[in-house]
């Protein structure tokens, strides 16, 4: 069991529940992937995120560690499931609060918080659709199953170049990641629309 995936699910789930009265697996997968991208933007390697993403048959980023984590959290009653909708339980909220106080998770909280904050400025569907123009997901569309964000992959190099150009364009002067995140997502959406 990947403890970082568990933390991410609980952190995102708690914040999504406060905004939307629960969450879906799709929201967890997409926002975790966006958080991983923000980590890369900040200079970290994708493998430092500690779990990998592959592409689903529909083109979405997918992590089996997140699926295993959700199954575990449902089994242990930290979250409940009704149809395809999840909710944090009281025990889940308490466990999430305890984990958030541990220093070992501090580094990734910034990326998770920024992905959640993007929802205050942009609807989830727009974030999801913007990620479809991510060069890594674009290049993976024609393949049946692909590991995303491999450092030696050409499309990941293009992503790194996009991030480098974005840092130059905004003078890398923002301490918060929300401006680069929204700028990059908006640029992807415009590129996708044409």
C-alpha positions as a Markdown table, in Angstrom:
| # | Residue | x | y | z |
|---|---|---|---|---|
| 1 | Unk | 0.0 | 0.0 | 0.0 |
| 2 | Unk | 1.4 | 3.4 | -1.0 |
| 3 | Unk | 1.1 | 5.7 | 2.0 |
| 4 | Unk | 1.6 | 8.8 | -0.2 |
| 5 | Unk | -1.4 | 7.7 | -2.4 |
| 6 | Unk | -3.5 | 7.3 | 0.8 |
| 7 | Unk | -2.5 | 10.7 | 2.0 |
| 8 | Unk | -3.3 | 12.3 | -1.4 |
| 9 | Unk | -6.8 | 10.6 | -1.5 |
| 10 | Unk | -7.6 | 11.8 | 2.0 |
| 11 | Unk | -6.3 | 15.3 | 1.5 |
| 12 | Unk | -8.1 | 15.7 | -1.8 |
| 13 | Unk | -11.2 | 13.9 | -0.6 |
| 14 | Unk | -11.5 | 16.1 | 2.5 |
| 15 | Unk | -11.1 | 19.3 | 0.4 |
| 16 | Unk | -13.4 | 18.2 | -2.3 |
| 17 | Unk | -16.1 | 17.2 | 0.2 |
| 18 | Unk | -16.0 | 20.6 | 1.8 |
| 19 | Unk | -16.7 | 22.1 | -1.7 |
| 20 | Unk | -18.9 | 19.4 | -3.3 |
| 21 | Unk | -20.4 | 17.2 | -0.6 |
| 22 | Unk | -18.2 | 14.3 | -1.7 |
| 23 | Unk | -16.0 | 13.3 | -4.6 |
| 24 | Unk | -15.5 | 10.9 | -7.4 |
| 25 | Unk | -12.7 | 8.6 | -8.4 |
| 26 | Unk | -12.3 | 10.7 | -11.6 |
| 27 | Unk | -11.7 | 13.8 | -9.5 |
| 28 | Unk | -9.1 | 12.0 | -7.4 |
| 29 | Unk | -7.3 | 10.7 | -10.4 |
| 30 | Unk | -7.3 | 14.0 | -12.4 |
| 31 | Unk | -6.3 | 16.2 | -9.4 |
| 32 | Unk | -3.6 | 13.8 | -8.3 |
| 33 | Unk | -2.2 | 13.9 | -11.8 |
| 34 | Unk | -2.4 | 17.7 | -11.9 |
| 35 | Unk | -0.6 | 17.8 | -8.5 |
| 36 | Unk | 2.1 | 15.5 | -9.9 |
| 37 | Unk | 2.5 | 18.0 | -12.9 |
| 38 | Unk | 2.8 | 20.9 | -10.4 |
| 39 | Unk | 5.5 | 19.0 | -8.6 |
| 40 | Unk | 7.4 | 18.6 | -11.9 |
| 41 | Unk | 6.9 | 22.3 | -12.7 |
| 42 | Unk | 8.6 | 23.0 | -9.3 |
| 43 | Unk | 11.6 | 21.0 | -10.4 |
| 44 | Unk | 11.0 | 17.6 | -9.0 |
| 45 | Unk | 11.2 | 14.4 | -11.0 |
| 46 | Unk | 8.0 | 12.5 | -11.8 |
| 47 | Unk | 9.4 | 9.4 | -9.9 |
| 48 | Unk | 9.6 | 11.5 | -6.8 |
| 49 | Unk | 5.8 | 11.6 | -6.8 |
| 50 | Unk | 6.1 | 8.0 | -5.6 |
| 51 | Unk | 3.4 | 6.5 | -7.8 |
| 52 | Unk | 3.0 | 6.3 | -11.5 |
| 53 | Unk | 0.1 | 7.2 | -13.9 |
| 54 | Unk | -0.9 | 5.3 | -17.0 |
| 55 | Unk | -3.5 | 6.3 | -19.6 |
| 56 | Unk | -6.9 | 4.7 | -19.5 |
| 57 | Unk | -8.7 | 3.6 | -22.7 |
| 58 | Unk | -10.5 | 7.0 | -22.6 |
| 59 | Unk | -7.3 | 8.9 | -22.4 |
| 60 | Unk | -7.4 | 9.9 | -18.7 |
| 61 | Unk | -4.5 | 9.6 | -16.3 |
| 62 | Unk | -4.9 | 6.6 | -14.0 |
| 63 | Unk | -3.0 | 5.3 | -11.1 |
| 64 | Unk | -3.6 | 1.8 | -9.7 |
| 65 | Unk | -2.1 | 3.0 | -6.4 |
| 66 | Unk | -5.0 | 5.4 | -6.0 |
| 67 | Unk | -7.5 | 2.6 | -6.8 |
| 68 | Unk | -5.9 | 0.4 | -4.2 |
| 69 | Unk | -5.8 | 3.3 | -1.7 |
| 70 | Unk | -9.5 | 4.0 | -2.2 |
| 71 | Unk | -10.4 | 0.3 | -1.8 |
| 72 | Unk | -8.4 | 0.2 | 1.4 |
| 73 | Unk | -9.9 | 3.4 | 2.8 |
| 74 | Unk | -13.5 | 2.2 | 2.0 |
| 75 | Unk | -12.7 | -1.2 | 3.6 |
| 76 | Unk | -11.3 | 0.5 | 6.7 |
| 77 | Unk | -14.3 | 2.9 | 6.8 |
| 78 | Unk | -12.3 | 6.1 | 6.4 |
| 79 | Unk | -14.4 | 6.9 | 3.3 |
| 80 | Unk | -17.8 | 5.6 | 2.3 |
| 81 | Unk | -19.0 | 4.7 | -1.2 |
| 82 | Unk | -22.5 | 5.1 | -2.7 |
| 83 | Unk | -22.6 | 4.1 | -6.4 |
| 84 | Unk | -19.7 | 6.0 | -7.9 |
| 85 | Unk | -19.6 | 8.7 | -5.3 |
| 86 | Unk | -17.3 | 8.8 | -2.2 |
| 87 | Unk | -17.6 | 10.7 | 1.1 |
| 88 | Unk | -15.2 | 11.1 | 4.0 |
| 89 | Unk | -16.4 | 9.5 | 7.2 |
| 90 | Unk | -15.9 | 11.2 | 10.6 |
| 91 | Unk | -13.0 | 8.7 | 11.2 |
| 92 | Unk | -11.6 | 9.6 | 7.8 |
| 93 | Unk | -11.6 | 13.3 | 8.6 |
| 94 | Unk | -9.8 | 12.6 | 11.9 |
| 95 | Unk | -7.2 | 10.4 | 10.2 |
| 96 | Unk | -6.7 | 13.0 | 7.5 |
| 97 | Unk | -6.1 | 15.7 | 10.1 |
| 98 | Unk | -3.5 | 13.5 | 11.9 |
| 99 | Unk | -1.6 | 12.8 | 8.6 |
| 100 | Unk | -1.6 | 16.5 | 7.6 |
| 101 | Unk | 0.2 | 17.3 | 10.8 |
| 102 | Unk | 3.1 | 15.0 | 9.9 |
| 103 | Unk | 6.1 | 16.7 | 8.4 |
| 104 | Unk | 6.7 | 13.9 | 5.9 |
| 105 | Unk | 3.7 | 15.1 | 3.8 |
| 106 | Unk | 4.5 | 18.8 | 3.9 |
| 107 | Unk | 6.3 | 18.9 | 0.5 |
| 108 | Unk | 3.3 | 17.5 | -1.4 |
| 109 | Unk | 0.6 | 19.5 | 0.3 |
| 110 | Unk | 1.5 | 22.6 | -1.7 |
| 111 | Unk | 0.8 | 20.7 | -5.0 |
| 112 | Unk | -2.4 | 19.1 | -3.7 |
| 113 | Unk | -3.7 | 22.5 | -2.4 |
| 114 | Unk | -3.0 | 24.2 | -5.7 |
| 115 | Unk | -4.9 | 21.6 | -7.6 |
| 116 | Unk | -7.8 | 22.0 | -5.2 |
| 117 | Unk | -7.5 | 25.8 | -5.5 |
| 118 | Unk | -7.7 | 25.5 | -9.3 |
| 119 | Unk | -11.3 | 24.3 | -8.7 |
| 120 | Unk | -12.2 | 27.7 | -7.2 |
| 121 | Unk | -11.2 | 29.4 | -10.5 |
| 122 | Unk | -12.0 | 26.8 | -13.0 |
| 123 | Unk | -14.7 | 24.0 | -13.1 |
| 124 | Unk | -13.5 | 20.4 | -12.9 |
| 125 | Unk | -14.5 | 19.6 | -16.5 |
| 126 | Unk | -12.4 | 22.4 | -17.8 |
| 127 | Unk | -9.4 | 21.2 | -15.8 |
| 128 | Unk | -9.9 | 17.7 | -17.1 |
| 129 | Unk | -10.3 | 18.8 | -20.7 |
| 130 | Unk | -7.2 | 21.1 | -20.4 |
| 131 | Unk | -5.2 | 18.1 | -19.4 |
| 132 | Unk | -6.1 | 16.4 | -22.7 |
| 133 | Unk | -3.8 | 18.9 | -24.4 |
| 134 | Unk | -0.9 | 18.0 | -22.1 |
| 135 | Unk | 1.8 | 16.8 | -24.5 |
| 136 | Unk | 2.2 | 13.6 | -22.5 |
| 137 | Unk | -1.5 | 12.6 | -22.7 |
| 138 | Unk | -1.6 | 13.7 | -26.3 |
| 139 | Unk | 1.2 | 11.4 | -27.3 |
| 140 | Unk | -0.3 | 8.5 | -25.3 |
| 141 | Unk | -3.7 | 8.7 | -27.1 |
| 142 | Unk | -2.7 | 6.3 | -29.8 |
| 143 | Unk | -1.3 | 3.8 | -27.5 |
| 144 | Unk | -3.3 | 1.2 | -25.6 |
| 145 | Unk | -1.5 | 1.4 | -22.3 |
| 146 | Unk | 1.3 | 3.8 | -21.6 |
| 147 | Unk | 3.2 | 4.9 | -18.5 |
| 148 | Unk | 2.9 | 8.6 | -18.3 |
| 149 | Unk | 5.6 | 11.1 | -17.4 |
| 150 | Unk | 8.7 | 8.9 | -18.0 |
| 151 | Unk | 11.7 | 11.2 | -18.0 |
| 152 | Unk | 13.2 | 9.7 | -21.2 |
| 153 | Unk | 10.0 | 10.1 | -23.2 |
| 154 | Unk | 10.0 | 12.7 | -25.9 |
| 155 | Unk | 6.5 | 14.0 | -24.9 |
| 156 | Unk | 7.8 | 14.5 | -21.3 |
| 157 | Unk | 10.7 | 16.6 | -22.7 |
| 158 | Unk | 8.1 | 18.8 | -24.5 |
| 159 | Unk | 6.2 | 19.2 | -21.2 |
| 160 | Unk | 9.5 | 20.2 | -19.5 |
| 161 | Unk | 10.0 | 22.8 | -22.3 |
| 162 | Unk | 6.5 | 24.1 | -21.8 |
| 163 | Unk | 7.1 | 24.5 | -18.1 |
| 164 | Unk | 10.5 | 26.2 | -18.7 |
| 165 | Unk | 8.8 | 28.6 | -21.2 |
| 166 | Unk | 6.0 | 29.3 | -18.7 |
| 167 | Unk | 8.5 | 30.2 | -16.0 |
| 168 | Unk | 10.2 | 32.6 | -18.4 |
| 169 | Unk | 6.9 | 34.1 | -19.5 |
| 170 | Unk | 5.7 | 34.9 | -15.9 |
| 171 | Unk | 9.2 | 35.8 | -14.8 |
| 172 | Unk | 9.0 | 32.9 | -12.3 |
| 173 | Unk | 8.0 | 35.6 | -9.8 |
| 174 | Unk | 5.0 | 33.9 | -8.2 |
| 175 | Unk | 5.5 | 32.1 | -4.9 |
| 176 | Unk | 2.1 | 30.5 | -5.3 |
| 177 | Unk | 1.7 | 27.8 | -8.0 |
| 178 | Unk | -1.9 | 28.9 | -8.7 |
| 179 | Unk | -0.9 | 31.5 | -11.4 |
| 180 | Unk | 1.4 | 29.1 | -13.3 |
| 181 | Unk | -1.2 | 26.3 | -13.0 |
| 182 | Unk | -4.2 | 28.3 | -14.3 |
| 183 | Unk | -2.0 | 29.9 | -17.0 |
| 184 | Unk | -0.8 | 26.5 | -18.2 |
| 185 | Unk | -4.3 | 24.9 | -18.1 |
| 186 | Unk | -5.8 | 27.9 | -19.9 |
| 187 | Unk | -3.1 | 27.6 | -22.6 |
| 188 | Unk | -3.7 | 23.9 | -23.0 |
| 189 | Unk | -7.5 | 24.5 | -23.4 |
| 190 | Unk | -7.0 | 27.3 | -26.0 |
| 191 | Unk | -4.6 | 25.0 | -27.9 |
| 192 | Unk | -7.2 | 22.2 | -27.8 |
| 193 | Unk | -10.0 | 24.5 | -29.0 |
| 194 | Unk | -7.9 | 25.9 | -31.7 |
